[in-house]
């Protein structure tokens, strides 16, 4: 029985560019324009927000985006410039979420990508700002009316027991 020699197959080598990110197949362009700086709705002198990149959106999307930002700035007027940057990113995720939802409805197909889904990213960004209903409801717990009295009685007992022990 004759055996044929094993051939080693070599794949042709091609010149590749170094990876520049998690997914090198994504083609992006640099940000070249900034939007007009916003003023936060506060009493007295308006506080200027940091200018953010101008994102290409349809006119309808800009209405939703600006409404999203303005609603949060109205509800949370004490946002810092850093908070505003996070809110801006959450607004972008909001628009992405609306785009995904519209696509799902139009194509009758549900997209399941839990980790990268815009709604998940948006919620995580809003959680950083404590701007979700869940985090707002976790405020300082209310103390029952007789809790202070009970605490005082327990402290008295512990003081009395330490006096007897010494």
N, C-alpha and C positions, 0 to 999 in steps of 0.2 A: 504494500500500500504506500503510495507516494504522497507525501504531504507537500503542499506548496509553501514556499517561504512566506512568512507573514510580511505584508507590506505596511509600512507606517504611512498613514495618510497625513499630509500636512495641509493645514488650512492656509490659504493665502493670507499673508499679512498685509494689512492696510494701515496707512498712516492715520492715526486718530488724534483728535485734539484732546488736550487734557480736560478732564471733567471740571466743570465750574460750578456745579451745584448738585442737588439731590436728583434732579431729572434733567440731563443735558439736552433732551429733545425739545424742551420748551423754548420757543423762540420769543424773546422779549425785546422791547426797545427801551432806551433810557428815558427817564422822566426829564422833560425839558421845560415844562411850564408849571407855575404855581397858581393856585386859586387865590382870590382876594382874601386877605385875612378877615376873620369873622370877629364880631364883637359879642361878648356874652351879655345876656339880658340881665343886668344888675342895676340896682338903684345908684344914682350918682354917676360918676365918671365910668364909662364902659371899659371893661378890661379886654385888651386885645388878645386874640388867640393866635397861636403860631400859624404861619402860612403852611398849607399842605399841598402836595402835588395835585395838579389838575388831572382828574381821571376821565378818560373818554367814556361818557355815558349818553344815552339817549335823553331827550328832554324830559320825558316822563320819569325816567329813572332819577334824573337830577331832582325832580320834585319830591320823590319818595326819599332820596338820600338827604336832601336839605331838611325835610320835615322830621326825619329820624334824628338828625343832629340837633335841630332846634328844640324838639320835645325834651331830649335829655338835658340840654343846657338850661332849659326853663325849670325842669324838675330838680336839677342838681346845679345850682348857680355857683357853687364854690369849687368847681373843677379847676385843677391846676393845668398848666400847659402840657405836662406829661399825661394827665388824664385825658385831655382833649385829643392827643395823638392816639391813645388807645380807643377812644370813642370814634375817631375817624376811621380806624381799621375795622371797628365793629360795624360802622355804616357801610363800608365796602362789602363786608360779609353779608349784610342785610340785602344789598342789591344782588349779590351773587346768589343768595338763597331765593330771592324772587325770580331770578332768571332760571334757576334749576327747577323751581316749582312750576313755572310757566311751560318749560320744556317737557316736564313729566306729564302735565295735563294735555299738552298738544300732541305728544307722541304716544300717549296711553301706556307709558312705561315708567316704572318706578326705579329710581336710581338708589342703590344701597351702597354707600361708602361712608360708614359711620364716622371714622376718624377724620376724614377730610371734608365732610359735609359742611357747607357754609353755616348752617344753623348751629352746629356744634361749636364751630370756631367763634361765631358771634356770641354765643352764650358764655364761652370761656372768657372772652374779652370783657363782656359786661360784668361777669363775676369779679374780675380784677378791680372793677370800679365800685363794687358793692351796689350795682345798679340793677339787680334782679329782684323780683318780689321775694324769692326765697331768702336772700341775704338781708333784705330790708326788714323782714319779719323776725329775724334773729336778733333784733335790738336788745337792749338791756332788759333782762327778765324782770317782770313786776314782782314785787315782794308782797306777800299777804300782810294784811293790816296788823295782825298780832305777832308777826315774825320778829319785830324789834323787841317786843316785850319778852318773847320766848328766849331770844338770844341773851337778853340781860339776866333772866333767871338762870340760864345755863352757865353764864359767866360767874354769877354769884356762887353757884354750887361748886364750880371748879375752884374758886378762890377759897371757899370754906374748906374744901377737901385738902388743899395744899397747906393751909394753916394748921390743920389737925395733924398732918403727916410730919411737919417740922417740929 
